[in-house]
Amino acid sequence: MTRKPVQSNSFGANFSAPIESHPVDGEVFKEDLKASKLGNDVNRPIPNPQIFIPNEGTLSLKKVYLERYTNIDLLWYNWPRDGLLRWENDYEPIALVYKDSDISYVITRRHWSYQAYSIDQLSQPLQIRFDGIFHPPYPRTMEGQEQFDAKTVTLVSRDYMSEIVDKDFIPSRFRKGNGHACMPGNKIEKDPVEYANEIYNDFCKDK
């Protein structure tokens, strides 16, 4: 199965040829978590947080993928190598949770642990930095602006456009950790969309 990208990013890759789809891992999503077909029925603007990344040469950020849901946008930042794991790609998710078409929460995942930030905790415009060879993401918070700015001195800012994909494009081991070399004890974590949906139901959904 092949899929042509809806949008190309700006990393110099040639997207005129079809991109091979990853195999479906058989995971089952609840009905309200299903991504629209390539996001065609989502009318929000495409999210584009400013990012700062390490300068890794040929191992630098490769692509950015976007899954679109009714109340969630899920960005996947993809590197060709995950730290010391030369054989493994790195996919770092950033979830944006919406209320009334506005971003209400931003969710990061660092070393398989989720962190949810209300939009009031974050500086604007939204900025994310990815540190070191394992690329854990940190947003620029109101309280941590000086520390964030100090750390970005050694990083580079990167412009990009995201490629819209459906929920089956990113393999399960990057979504939930099952079978991933960095997941301790074969633990399985929640899918980023499941966690983001919990945040939406707890804090954004009208009661």
VOBA-1610 file (N, C-alpha, C; in pm, whole numbers, padded with zeros to 5 digits, always signed):
BEGIN
Met+00084-00120+00000Met+00000+00000+00000Met+00087+00124+00000Thr+00053+00223-00081Thr+00127+00348-00084Thr+00034+00465-00060Arg+00092+00574-00019Arg+00013+00693+00009Arg+00089+00815-00037Lys+00028+00902-00115Lys+00091+01027-00154Lys+00064+01132-00047Pro+00163+01212-00015Pro+00146+01312+00090Pro+00052+01422+00048Val-00023+01475+00145Val-00110+01589+00121Val-00029+01716+00117Gln+00069+01727+00207Gln+00156+01842+00211Gln+00301+01794+00220Ser+00391+01871+00166Ser+00532+01838+00182Ser+00592+01927+00287Asn+00697+01877+00352Asn+00767+01963+00445Asn+00884+02029+00374Ser+00966+02100+00448Ser+01069+02181+00383Ser+01210+02129+00413Phe+01226+01998+00423Phe+01356+01942+00455Phe+01432+01895+00332Gly+01383+01927+00213Gly+01457+01896+00092Gly+01431+01757+00037Ala+01345+01679+00104Ala+01317+01545+00052Ala+01223+01556-00068Asn+01235+01461-00160Asn+01149+01459-00278Asn+01024+01381-00247Phe+00910+01452-00239Phe+00784+01386-00205Phe+00697+01363-00328Ser+00752+01375-00448Ser+00672+01353-00567Ser+00641+01205-00584Ala+00728+01120-00532Ala+00705+00976-00539Ala+00621+00931-00421Pro+00540+00825-00437Pro+00461+00776-00324Pro+00549+00735-00208Ile+00497+00752-00088Ile+00567+00712+00033Ile+00510+00580+00081Glu+00596+00487+00111Glu+00550+00357+00160Glu+00484+00372+00296Ser+00366+00316+00311Ser+00296+00323+00438Ser+00351+00217+00533His+00353+00250+00661His+00389+00150+00761His+00275+00050+00775Pro+00304-00074+00811Pro+00196-00171+00830Pro+00109-00134+00949Val-00018-00167+00938Val-00111-00145+01048Val-00081-00244+01159Asp-00079-00196+01283Asp-00040-00282+01395Asp-00158-00349+01462Gly-00278-00328+01412Gly-00393-00398+01466Gly-00453-00335+01589Glu-00409-00216+01628Glu-00464-00153+01747Glu-00604-00101+01718Val-00690-00106+01818Val-00829-00068+01802Val-00852+00066+01871Phe-00911+00161+01798Phe-00942+00292+01854Phe-01092+00301+01877Lys-01129+00375+01983Lys-01270+00405+02003Lys-01317+00494+01889Glu-01448+00495+01868Glu-01503+00569+01754Glu-01465+00716+01759Asp-01466+00778+01877Asp-01438+00922+01885Asp-01290+00952+01874Leu-01205+00849+01866Leu-01062+00871+01851Leu-01014+00848+01708Lys-01104+00806+01621Lys-01062+00777+01485Lys-01027+00906+01412Ala-00915+00905+01344Ala-00876+01021+01265Ala-00964+01030+01141Ser-01001+01151+01103Ser-01071+01169+00977Ser-00977+01128+00865Lys-01030+01090+00752Lys-00947+01044+00642Lys-00857+01157+00595Leu-00730+01149+00636Leu-00631+01251+00605Leu-00675+01391+00648Gly-00762+01399+00748Gly-00799+01528+00805Gly-00883+01616+00716Asn-00947+01558+00616Asn-01017+01642+00518Asn-01139+01713+00576Asp-01196+01663+00684Asp-01315+01728+00740Asp-01281+01811+00864Val-01154+01840+00887Val-01112+01926+00997Val-01080+02064+00938Asn-01149+02165+00989Asn-01140+02298+00929Asn-01042+02391+00999Arg-00976+02344+01104Arg-00879+02430+01173Arg-00757+02456+01086Pro-00691+02569+01110Pro-00562+02592+01042Pro-00461+02484+01080Ile-00368+02455+00991Ile-00263+02359+01018Ile-00172+02415+01128Pro-00151+02342+01238Pro-00064+02392+01345Pro+00081+02391+01303Asn+00155+02490+01349Asn+00295+02502+01308Asn+00378+02562+01422Pro+00391+02491+01536Pro+00474+02545+01645Pro+00617+02570+01598Gln+00678+02677+01649Gln+00819+02701+01619Gln+00903+02599+01695Ile+01003+02541+01629Ile+01084+02437+01694Ile+01231+02474+01690Phe+01303+02423+01791Phe+01449+02435+01801Phe+01504+02296+01819Ile+01601+02259+01735Ile+01651+02121+01734Ile+01803+02121+01733Pro+01864+02008+01775Pro+02010+01997+01764Pro+02055+01996+01618Asn+02174+02046+01593Asn+02232+02040+01460Asn+02305+01906+01447Glu+02241+01809+01385Glu+02295+01673+01378Glu+02337+01633+01236Gly+02348+01729+01148Gly+02391+01697+01012Gly+02295+01604+00941Thr+02347+01493+00890Thr+02264+01399+00817Thr+02165+01325+00906Leu+02184+01333+01037Leu+02092+01268+01132Leu+01990+01367+01188Ser+01978+01482+01125Ser+01886+01585+01174Ser+01741+01549+01143Leu+01650+01629+01196Leu+01507+01607+01177Leu+01475+01582+01030Lys+01396+01476+01006Lys+01372+01432+00869Lys+01236+01476+00818Lys+01132+01448+00896Lys+00995+01478+00852Lys+00909+01513+00973Val+00795+01576+00944Val+00694+01603+01046Val+00560+01554+00991Tyr+00494+01469+01068Tyr+00365+01415+01028Tyr+00256+01473+01118Leu+00134+01478+01065Leu+00021+01535+01139Leu-00101+01445+01127Glu-00155+01407+01242Glu-00285+01338+01247Glu-00389+01438+01296Arg-00505+01442+01230Arg-00608+01540+01264Arg-00731+01468+01317Tyr-00780+01513+01432Tyr-00899+01458+01495Tyr-00995+01573+01524Thr-01114+01540+01568Thr-01216+01642+01590Thr-01168+01749+01686Asn-01106+01709+01797Asn-01063+01804+01899Asn-00913+01798+01928Ile-00838+01726+01846Ile-00696+01704+01871Ile-00618+01710+01740Asp-00502+01773+01743Asp-00402+01759+01638Asp-00280+01692+01700Leu-00228+01591+01634Leu-00112+01518+01684Leu+00002+01530+01583Leu+00108+01599+01623Leu+00227+01615+01540Leu+00332+01512+01580Trp+00393+01450+01481Trp+00501+01354+01504Trp+00627+01409+01437Tyr+00729+01437+01518Tyr+00857+01486+01467Tyr+00950+01365+01454Asn+00997+01341+01333Asn+01066+01216+01300Asn+01214+01239+01268Trp+01299+01172+01348Trp+01444+01169+01323Trp+01484+01032+01271Pro+01591+01022+01192Pro+01633+00891+01140Pro+01704+00804+01243Arg+01732+00858+01363Arg+01803+00781+01464Arg+01758+00824+01602Asp+01741+00728+01691Asp+01697+00755+01828Asp+01816+00737+01923Gly+01888+00846+01949Gly+01999+00841+02042Gly+02106+00743+01998Leu+02136+00649+02087Leu+02239+00549+02059Leu+02185+00432+01978Leu+02055+00430+01953Leu+01994+00319+01879Leu+02004+00348+01730Arg+02113+00308+01671Arg+02140+00341+01531Arg+02038+00279+01436Trp+01975+00171+01476Trp+01883+00100+01389Trp+01740+00152+01401Glu+01715+00243+01493Glu+01577+00282+01524Glu+01550+00428+01490Asn+01438+00453+01425Asn+01390+00589+01405Asn+01342+00646+01537Asp+01328+00778+01541Asp+01275+00845+01659Asp+01153+00926+01618Tyr+01041+00900+01684Tyr+00917+00976+01661Tyr+00877+01042+01793Glu+00879+01175+01796Glu+00842+01250+01916Glu+00706+01317+01894Pro+00605+01279+01975Pro+00470+01335+01955Pro+00448+01464+02034Ile+00377+01557+01972Ile+00326+01676+02038Ile+00176+01682+02007Ala+00093+01677+02110Ala-00052+01680+02091Ala-00106+01818+02129Leu-00194+01871+02046Leu-00262+01997+02072Leu-00410+01966+02093Val-00462+02005+02207Val-00601+01978+02243Val-00680+02108+02232Tyr-00793+02101+02163Tyr-00870+02221+02131Tyr-00999+02229+02212Lys-01038+02352+02241Lys-01170+02383+02294Lys-01223+02501+02216Asp-01340+02483+02152Asp-01399+02588+02069Asp-01300+02639+01965Ser-01230+02547+01901Ser-01138+02576+01791Ser-01008+02645+01834Asp-00990+02666+01964Asp-00866+02727+02014Asp-00785+02623+02091Ile-00652+02632+02083Ile-00568+02540+02159Ile-00587+02565+02307Ser-00619+02460+02380Ser-00641+02470+02524Ser-00530+02402+02603Tyr-00477+02291+02550Tyr-00368+02218+02616Tyr-00267+02173+02513Val-00141+02168+02556Val-00033+02112+02476Val+00027+01997+02555Ile+00042+01883+02490Ile+00091+01763+02559Ile+00222+01718+02495Thr+00322+01698+02578Thr+00449+01643+02533Thr+00467+01503+02592Arg+00562+01430+02538Arg+00597+01299+02595Arg+00749+01290+02599Arg+00804+01280+02719Arg+00949+01269+02736Arg+00981+01134+02799His+01055+01053+02726His+01095+00920+02776His+00972+00842+02821Trp+00867+00845+02739Trp+00742+00771+02756Trp+00655+00825+02869Ser+00685+00941+02921Ser+00605+01002+03027Ser+00538+01129+02972Tyr+00405+01137+02988Tyr+00330+01250+02933Tyr+00329+01368+03029Gln+00332+01489+02970Gln+00317+01613+03045Gln+00215+01699+02971Ala+00114+01747+03045Ala+00010+01831+02986Ala+00025+01973+03039Tyr+00025+02071+02948Tyr+00038+02212+02983Tyr-00087+02286+02935Ser-00149+02362+03023Ser-00258+02448+02978Ser-00198+02562+02896Ile-00276+02616+02805Ile-00224+02721+02718Ile-00182+02843+02799Asp-00243+02862+02917Asp-00207+02977+03002Asp-00068+02962+03063Gln-00016+02840+03067Gln+00118+02816+03120Gln+00228+02844+03018Leu+00191+02860+02892Leu+00288+02866+02784Leu+00299+03005+02726Ser+00420+03041+02683Ser+00440+03169+02615Ser+00388+03158+02472Gln+00359+03271+02413Gln+00310+03275+02276Gln+00403+03359+02189Pro+00427+03316+02064Pro+00372+03198+01999Pro+00431+03070+02056Leu+00364+02959+02032Leu+00406+02831+02086Leu+00543+02792+02031Gln+00636+02759+02123Gln+00771+02718+02085Gln+00805+02588+02157Ile+00872+02498+02085Ile+00914+02369+02139Ile+01063+02350+02110Arg+01138+02305+02208Arg+01277+02268+02182Arg+01292+02118+02205Phe+01380+02057+02125Phe+01410+01915+02135Phe+01558+01904+02173Asp+01585+01843+02288Asp+01720+01842+02344Asp+01796+01713+02312Gly+01925+01726+02288Gly+02014+01611+02284Gly+01985+01511+02175Ile+02048+01395+02185Ile+02037+01293+02080Ile+01909+01210+02091Phe+01839+01219+02207Phe+01712+01148+02221Phe+01594+01240+02196His+01616+01369+02179His+01516+01469+02136His+01393+01482+02226Pro+01406+01477+02358Pro+01288+01499+02442Pro+01238+01643+02422Pro+01106+01662+02408Pro+01052+01795+02378Pro+01015+01874+02504Tyr+01046+02004+02500Tyr+01013+02095+02609Tyr+00948+02221+02550Pro+00828+02256+02594Pro+00768+02381+02546Pro+00822+02501+02624Arg+00811+02617+02567Arg+00853+02741+02633Arg+00740+02787+02725Thr+00760+02772+02855Thr+00658+02809+02953Thr+00678+02952+02999Met+00574+03008+03059Met+00584+03144+03111Met+00688+03151+03222Glu+00693+03049+03308Glu+00787+03050+03420Glu+00929+03013+03379Gly+00943+02940+03269Gly+01076+02891+03231Gly+01132+02955+03106Gln+01091+03080+03076Gln+01134+03143+02952Gln+01286+03162+02945Glu+01345+03208+03055Glu+01490+03234+03053Glu+01569+03105+03034Gln+01530+02998+03103Gln+01600+02871+03088Gln+01584+02817+02946Phe+01463+02829+02892Phe+01437+02784+02756Phe+01527+02858+02658Asp+01529+02991+02669Asp+01608+03073+02577Asp+01757+03042+02587Ala+01804+03016+02710Ala+01946+02985+02729Ala+01983+02855+02660Lys+01894+02757+02664Lys+01923+02627+02604Lys+01914+02630+02451Thr+01834+02721+02396Thr+01820+02725+02251Thr+01941+02790+02183Val+02031+02848+02262Val+02151+02909+02203Val+02232+02805+02125Thr+02233+02682+02173Thr+02311+02576+02107Thr+02227+02497+02006Leu+02102+02536+01986Leu+02013+02466+01893Leu+01990+02552+01769Val+01923+02494+01670Val+01890+02568+01548Val+01738+02571+01531Ser+01687+02683+01482Ser+01545+02694+01451Ser+01519+02633+01314Arg+01410+02561+01301Arg+01382+02493+01175Arg+01239+02520+01129Asp+01226+02570+01007Asp+01094+02584+00946Asp+01051+02449+00888Tyr+00921+02426+00882Tyr+00874+02298+00829Tyr+00727+02309+00791Met+00684+02213+00712Met+00542+02189+00687Met+00515+02042+00717Ser+00399+02014+00767Ser+00368+01877+00807Ser+00294+01803+00696Glu+00314+01674+00695Glu+00244+01585+00602Glu+00128+01520+00677Ile+00007+01539+00629Ile-00110+01483+00695Ile-00120+01334+00665Val-00132+01253+00771Val-00142+01108+00757Val-00258+01059+00843Asp-00300+00935+00820Asp-00405+00878+00905Asp-00341+00805+01022Lys-00423+00754+01112Lys-00375+00701+01240Lys-00292+00574+01226Asp-00300+00507+01113Asp-00228+00381+01097Asp-00087+00401+01043Phe-00048+00524+01014Phe+00081+00547+00950Phe+00198+00527+01047Ile+00184+00574+01170Ile+00291+00560+01270Ile+00279+00425+01339Pro+00382+00340+01336Pro+00372+00207+01395Pro+00347+00210+01546Ser+00288+00105+01596Ser+00246+00097+01736Ser+00362+00111+01834Arg+00480+00063+01798Arg+00590+00067+01894Arg+00632+00211+01925Phe+00606+00304+01832Phe+00635+00445+01858Phe+00519+00514+01929Arg+00402+00458+01917Arg+00284+00518+01978Arg+00270+00475+02125Lys+00292+00344+02149Lys+00264+00289+02282Lys+00384+00220+02346Gly+00491+00203+02272Gly+00612+00147+02330Gly+00626-00002+02322Asn+00520-00073+02282Asn+00529-00218+02279Asn+00628-00265+02173Gly+00734-00331+02219Gly+00837-00379+02129Gly+00947-00278+02101His+00941-00161+02164His+01044-00059+02141His+01162-00083+02234Ala+01284-00066+02181Ala+01405-00096+02258Ala+01420-00006+02380Cys+01361+00113+02378Cys+01376+00207+02491Cys+01266+00193+02595Met+01170+00105+02573Met+01063+00088+02671Met+01105-00016+02774Pro+01123+00024+02900Pro+01169-00070+03002Pro+01066-00176+03035Gly+01114-00298+03050Gly+01029-00407+03096Gly+00911-00438+03008Asn+00923-00411+02876Asn+00814-00438+02783Asn+00683-00371+02825Lys+00694-00260+02894Lys+00577-00186+02937Lys+00504-00128+02815Ile+00373-00111+02827Ile+00295-00049+02721Ile+00233+00079+02775Glu+00257+00189+02706Glu+00205+00320+02747Glu+00078+00351+02668Lys+00003+00451+02713Lys-00114+00493+02638Lys-00073+00556+02506Asp-00155+00538+02406Asp-00136+00608+02280Asp-00151+00759+02305Pro-00071+00844+02238Pro-00083+00988+02261Pro-00223+01043+02240Val-00296+00986+02144Val-00432+01034+02118Val-00525+00996+02233Glu-00507+00878+02289Glu-00588+00838+02405Glu-00564+00931+02523Tyr-00437+00963+02549Tyr-00406+01053+02660Tyr-00464+01192+02633Ala-00447+01241+02510Ala-00500+01373+02476Ala-00652+01376+02487Asn-00717+01266+02450Asn-00862+01260+02461Asn-00908+01265+02606Glu-00829+01205+02696Glu-00861+01213+02839Glu-00851+01357+02888Ile-00748+01428+02844Ile-00733+01569+02881Ile-00851+01650+02829Tyr-00891+01622+02706Tyr-01006+01694+02649Tyr-01132+01667+02731Asn-01158+01543+02763Asn-01280+01508+02837Asn-01279+01566+02978Asp-01161+01572+03041Asp-01152+01620+03179Asp-01155+01773+03189Phe-01099+01843+03089Phe-01078+01987+03106Phe-01138+02075+02996Cys-01174+02016+02883Cys-01218+02099+02771Cys-01361+02073+02728Lys-01409+01954+02751Lys-01543+01917+02705Lys-01649+01982+02794Asp-01749+02037+02732Asp-01859+02098+02809Asp-01931+01990+02887Lys-01944+02016+03017Lys-02008+01919+03106Lys-02160+01934+03103
//
